[in-house]
Amino acid sequence: MTMGSFRQLRTQFFPPKPAFTDKNVPSQKDKVFIVTGGNSGVGFELCTMLYGTGATIYMTTRLQERSLHAIKSITDASPTPETPGMMKFLLLDLNDLSSVKSAAVTFAQAEDKLDVLWNNAGTGANRVQPGARTAQGFEAMIGMHCIATLLFTQLLLPKLRAAVSASPTSPGSVRVVWTSSILVETTAPPNGIEFENLTTGTPDRVRNYAVSKVGSWMLGREMARRWGDMGIASVVQNPGNLRAQSYDGTPAHRMLFIKPMLHEPRFGGYTELFAGLSPEVTLERNGAYVIPWGRIREDRDCSRKDIVKAMMPKEEGGLGASRLEATLLDNTLISEVFPGILYDGGKCAAMDATPPALYTFHNCGVSSVVPNPGTGSRTADVSEF
């Protein structure tokens, strides 16, 4: 590791004070937000910050009781904000693609647009049992952090486009925020992704976690390329090393080393707030990577040049993040839930391509789905970072 790479990693472990906080956010009245995994940890802190902006905020979790309790603690807090928002619950279980489908339909029936989607929800590396699978049989990390999150985002694309039309004078204000991790730089394999193990995983849970977070980064960067001309910004962020549930299950001897480098979840909320609402994030900087506690890092400063190159389009010498998307979605287990998703040479025949390489899911049987009734038992726990 070069001295420059060491300094770049150090500034993520020990960041300077945040320069952009909720005090810098103007009124977001009439805006509609979704925060996945918002009932505790970073997601809860972000929802608390957003509540004071006057926006409508959907908090998604897999358990209604926990979410309603979290919402009550936010709305009952003192002092009451000058411009309180509206908190709503949306049932979403990233462990089950049927729930993903239903959650998107429920939201679409309730709202005309979506201004910012924070893809915050996920699970920690050691919170799942070795070999854990999602309801559809995918390795837990890649299944939740990449497959389910990608499908949820794609299903909401029409609402994001509607928000762009509703805010023609604010280019780049409509955003999708993806969640990565410092482990992409310290633990991910060469080029970030091992395609041969992508949906099945390896016995190493931490490595699986790191690969899934590289996947989030690649998907966020790829969507920036596709959606930029539509006025949608796609941003990736590492929220920071935080005292959150993602470290549950980590061996005690490792936590002795890790604990001194952990920060309060509130600071991760600042990172996500910056990614979603800072004016520094523009369409000209679409695909930006945000590091703690709200700073845009240039690719040239990344310690993993192999991953930066791998996510570039093939015509620019990279592996192409579009290959990742095609690999994730070309699966019969997914097509059972989304019958229109069938890849042929990297193209999905049941999705529109207007403009080219832009996917929508209106022909995948979504309109017939009823609101999500819940999902029963599960194989992997989902929380937020």
C-alpha positions in Angstrom: 0.0 0.0 0.0 1.3 3.4 -1.0 1.5 6.3 1.5 -1.2 8.1 -0.6 -3.5 5.1 -0.3 -2.9 4.9 3.5 -3.8 8.6 3.9 -6.9 8.1 1.8 -8.1 5.2 4.0 -7.1 7.0 7.2 -9.3 10.0 6.4 -12.3 7.6 6.1 -11.6 6.0 9.5 -11.0 9.4 11.1 -12.9 12.0 9.1 -12.9 15.8 9.8 -16.0 17.4 11.3 -19.0 17.4 9.0 -19.5 20.6 7.0 -23.0 19.8 5.8 -25.6 18.9 8.5 -29.4 19.2 8.8 -28.9 22.9 9.8 -27.8 23.5 6.2 -30.8 21.9 4.6 -33.5 24.3 3.4 -37.2 23.4 3.5 -38.0 20.3 1.6 -41.8 20.8 1.8 -43.6 18.9 -1.0 -40.6 16.6 -1.5 -41.1 12.8 -1.1 -38.3 10.6 0.3 -37.7 6.9 0.9 -35.2 5.7 3.5 -34.8 1.9 3.5 -34.0 0.4 6.9 -34.9 3.6 8.7 -36.0 2.2 12.1 -32.6 2.3 13.8 -28.9 3.1 13.4 -27.9 5.4 10.5 -31.3 5.2 8.8 -33.1 6.3 12.0 -30.7 9.3 12.4 -31.2 10.2 8.7 -35.0 10.1 9.1 -34.8 12.2 12.2 -32.8 14.9 10.3 -35.2 14.7 7.3 -38.3 15.1 9.6 -37.4 18.7 10.3 -37.3 19.6 6.6 -41.0 19.4 6.1 -40.8 16.5 3.6 -42.8 13.3 3.4 -40.5 10.5 4.5 -41.3 6.8 4.0 -39.4 4.6 6.5 -39.1 1.1 5.1 -38.5 -1.9 7.4 -39.6 -5.6 7.5 -41.4 -5.2 10.8 -44.2 -2.8 11.2 -44.1 -2.6 15.0 -40.5 -1.5 15.1 -41.0 1.0 12.4 -44.1 2.6 14.0 -42.2 2.8 17.3 -39.3 4.5 15.6 -41.6 7.0 13.8 -43.3 7.8 17.1 -40.0 8.5 18.8 -39.1 10.9 16.0 -42.4 12.7 15.9 -42.8 13.0 19.7 -39.3 14.3 20.2 -38.9 17.8 21.7 -38.6 20.5 20.6 -40.9 20.2 17.6 -39.3 21.3 14.4 -40.5 24.6 12.8 -41.4 22.7 9.7 -42.2 19.1 10.7 -42.5 16.6 8.0 -44.7 13.6 7.6 -43.4 10.1 8.5 -44.9 7.1 6.9 -44.3 3.3 7.1 -43.6 1.1 4.1 -43.2 -2.6 4.5 -40.1 -3.9 2.7 -38.1 -7.1 3.3 -35.0 -7.2 1.0 -34.7 -10.8 1.8 -37.8 -11.6 -0.3 -38.3 -10.3 -3.9 -42.1 -10.7 -3.5 -41.9 -8.1 -0.8 -39.8 -5.8 -2.9 -42.4 -6.0 -5.7 -45.3 -5.3 -3.3 -43.5 -2.4 -1.6 -42.9 -0.6 -4.9 -46.5 -1.1 -5.9 -47.8 0.2 -2.5 -45.6 3.3 -2.8 -46.7 3.9 -6.5 -50.3 3.8 -5.5 -49.8 6.4 -2.7 -47.4 8.9 -4.3 -47.1 10.7 -7.7 -43.3 11.1 -7.4 -40.1 10.2 -5.5 -37.5 12.9 -5.1 -34.7 11.0 -3.2 -34.3 7.2 -2.6 -31.8 6.3 0.1 -30.9 2.7 -0.3 -29.6 2.4 3.2 -30.9 -1.0 4.4 -28.8 -4.1 4.6 -27.2 -6.6 6.9 -23.8 -6.9 8.6 -21.2 -9.5 7.5 -21.4 -11.5 10.8 -25.2 -11.0 11.4 -26.0 -13.9 9.1 -25.2 -17.6 9.5 -22.7 -19.1 7.1 -24.4 -20.2 4.0 -27.5 -18.0 4.6 -29.8 -17.5 1.6 -32.6 -15.1 0.7 -36.1 -16.4 0.2 -35.3 -16.9 -3.5 -32.1 -18.8 -2.7 -29.4 -16.2 -3.3 -26.4 -15.7 -1.1 -27.7 -13.3 1.6 -25.4 -10.3 1.0 -25.6 -10.1 -2.8 -29.3 -11.0 -2.7 -30.2 -8.1 -0.4 -27.6 -5.4 -1.1 -27.6 -5.8 -4.9 -30.4 -7.9 -6.4 -33.3 -6.7 -4.2 -32.0 -3.1 -4.0 -31.5 -2.9 -7.7 -35.0 -4.3 -8.4 -36.6 -1.9 -5.9 -34.9 1.0 -7.4 -35.8 0.1 -11.0 -39.4 -0.3 -10.1 -39.4 3.2 -8.6 -37.8 4.7 -11.7 -41.1 6.1 -13.1 -41.6 8.0 -9.8 -38.1 9.4 -10.0 -38.7 10.6 -13.5 -41.9 12.2 -12.4 -40.0 14.1 -9.7 -37.6 15.4 -12.4 -40.5 16.7 -14.4 -41.9 18.4 -11.3 -38.6 20.1 -10.6 -37.3 21.3 -14.0 -35.3 24.2 -12.4 -33.4 21.9 -10.0 -31.3 19.6 -12.1 -29.6 16.9 -10.0 -32.0 17.3 -7.0 -33.7 13.9 -7.8 -31.3 11.2 -6.6 -30.7 7.6 -5.7 -28.2 7.0 -3.0 -26.5 3.6 -2.8 -24.6 2.3 0.3 -21.0 1.0 0.1 -18.4 0.3 2.8 -14.8 0.8 3.6 -14.4 -2.9 3.2 -14.6 -2.5 -0.6 -11.1 -1.1 -0.3 -9.7 -3.3 2.4 -11.3 -6.8 1.8 -12.7 -7.1 -1.7 -11.0 -9.5 -4.2 -9.1 -8.2 -7.3 -11.4 -6.2 -9.5 -14.0 -6.3 -6.7 -16.3 -9.0 -8.1 -15.8 -12.7 -8.5 -18.5 -13.5 -11.1 -18.2 -17.3 -10.7 -19.3 -16.9 -7.0 -21.6 -13.9 -7.4 -25.0 -15.4 -6.4 -23.7 -18.4 -4.4 -21.1 -16.7 -2.3 -18.0 -18.2 -0.6 -17.5 -19.6 2.9 -16.0 -16.2 3.9 -18.9 -14.0 5.1 -16.8 -10.8 5.3 -15.6 -11.3 1.8 -19.2 -11.9 0.6 -20.2 -8.6 2.3 -17.3 -6.7 0.7 -18.2 -8.1 -2.8 -21.9 -7.0 -2.3 -20.7 -3.5 -1.4 -18.6 -3.4 -4.5 -21.7 -4.4 -6.3 -23.6 -1.5 -4.8 -20.9 0.9 -6.0 -20.8 -0.6 -9.5 -24.6 -0.4 -9.8 -24.7 3.1 -8.6 -22.1 4.2 -11.1 -23.8 2.3 -13.9 -27.1 4.0 -13.1 -25.4 7.4 -13.2 -24.4 6.7 -16.7 -27.9 5.6 -17.7 -30.0 8.1 -15.9 -27.9 11.3 -16.1 -29.5 12.5 -19.3 -32.9 12.0 -17.6 -31.9 14.4 -14.8 -31.5 11.8 -12.1 -28.3 11.7 -10.0 -27.0 8.3 -8.8 -24.6 8.6 -5.8 -22.6 6.0 -3.8 -21.6 6.6 -0.2 -19.6 5.0 2.5 -21.5 6.1 5.6 -18.4 5.5 7.9 -17.4 3.1 10.6 -20.2 3.4 13.1 -21.6 1.9 16.3 -24.4 0.2 14.6 -26.0 -3.3 14.4 -23.9 -4.2 11.4 -21.1 -5.3 13.8 -23.4 -7.7 15.7 -21.8 -11.1 15.7 -18.3 -9.9 15.2 -15.9 -11.9 17.4 -14.9 -10.1 20.6 -11.2 -10.1 19.9 -11.8 -8.2 16.6 -14.1 -5.7 18.3 -11.3 -4.8 20.7 -9.4 -3.5 17.6 -12.4 -2.1 15.8 -14.2 -0.2 18.7 -11.7 2.7 18.9 -12.4 3.5 15.3 -16.2 3.6 15.6 -18.4 6.7 15.7 -21.9 7.5 16.6 -24.6 6.6 14.0 -25.5 10.3 13.7 -22.3 11.0 11.8 -23.3 8.3 9.2 -26.5 10.2 8.9 -24.6 13.3 7.9 -22.8 11.3 5.2 -26.1 10.1 3.8 -27.7 13.5 4.1 -24.9 15.1 2.1 -25.2 12.4 -0.6 -29.0 13.0 -0.9 -29.3 16.7 -0.5 -26.0 18.6 -0.7 -25.8 21.1 -3.6 -22.2 19.8 -4.2 -23.7 16.7 -5.8 -24.6 17.8 -9.3 -25.4 16.0 -12.6 -21.8 17.0 -13.7 -20.6 14.9 -10.7 -23.1 12.1 -11.3 -21.8 8.8 -10.0 -19.8 10.5 -7.3 -18.4 8.5 -4.3 -19.1 10.2 -1.0 -16.9 9.5 2.0 -17.5 10.3 5.7 -18.9 12.7 6.8 -20.0 14.2 3.5 -17.1 14.7 1.1 -16.8 13.7 -2.6 -13.8 11.6 -3.3 -12.3 11.6 -6.8 -11.5 8.3 -8.4 -7.9 9.2 -8.7 -7.7 9.2 -4.9 -9.2 5.7 -4.4 -6.9 3.1 -3.0 -8.4 0.4 -5.2 -7.6 1.5 -8.8 -8.5 -2.1 -9.9 -12.1 -1.6 -8.9 -12.3 1.8 -10.4 -11.1 0.4 -13.7 -13.3 -2.7 -13.5 -16.5 -0.6 -13.3 -15.7 1.4 -16.4 -17.5 0.5 -19.6 -15.8 -2.2 -21.7 -15.1 0.3 -24.5 -13.0 2.3 -22.0 -11.0 -0.7 -20.9 -13.1 -1.9 -17.9 -15.2 -5.0 -17.2 -18.4 -3.1 -17.5 -20.8 -2.7 -14.6 -23.6 -3.6 -17.0 -22.3 -7.2 -16.9 -22.9 -7.2 -13.2 -26.5 -6.2 -13.7 -27.1 -8.8 -16.4 -25.5 -11.5 -14.2 -27.7 -10.6 -11.3 -30.9 -10.5 -13.2 -30.4 -13.4 -15.5 -31.8 -16.0 -13.1 -34.9 -18.1 -13.2 -35.5 -17.6 -9.5 -36.0 -13.9 -10.2 -38.2 -14.5 -13.2 -40.6 -16.5 -11.0 -41.3 -13.2 -9.1 -40.8 -10.8 -12.0 -41.9 -12.9 -15.0 -40.9 -10.2 -17.5 -37.2 -10.3 -16.6 -35.6 -12.6 -19.1 -32.2 -11.7 -20.4 -31.0 -12.4 -23.9 -27.5 -11.3 -24.7 -27.7 -8.7 -21.9 -31.1 -7.3 -22.9 -34.4 -7.7 -21.2 -37.1 -8.2 -23.8 -39.9 -7.4 -21.4 -38.4 -4.0 -20.4 -38.7 -0.9 -22.5 -35.5 0.6 -23.8 -36.4 4.3 -24.3 -33.7 5.7 -24.2 -31.5 2.7 -25.0 -30.2 0.7 -22.0 -32.9 2.3 -19.7 -35.0 -0.4 -18.1 -38.5 -0.1 -16.8 -40.6 -2.9 -15.3 -44.2 -2.1 -16.3 -44.6 -5.4 -18.2 -43.4 -7.6 -15.4 -46.8 -8.2 -13.8 -46.4 -5.5 -11.2 -49.8 -3.9 -11.6 -51.6 -6.9 -10.4 -49.8 -7.1 -7.0 -51.7 -6.3 -3.8 -50.0 -4.4 -0.9 -47.4 -6.5 0.9 -49.0 -8.8 3.5 -45.6 -9.8 5.1 -43.2 -12.6 4.6 -43.2 -14.9 7.5 -39.9 -16.8 8.3 -36.6 -15.7 6.9 -33.0 -16.9 6.6 -31.1 -13.7 7.1 -31.8 -10.6 9.3 -32.0 -7.2 7.7 -31.2 -4.0 9.4 -29.5 -0.7 8.5 -25.9 0.5 8.7 
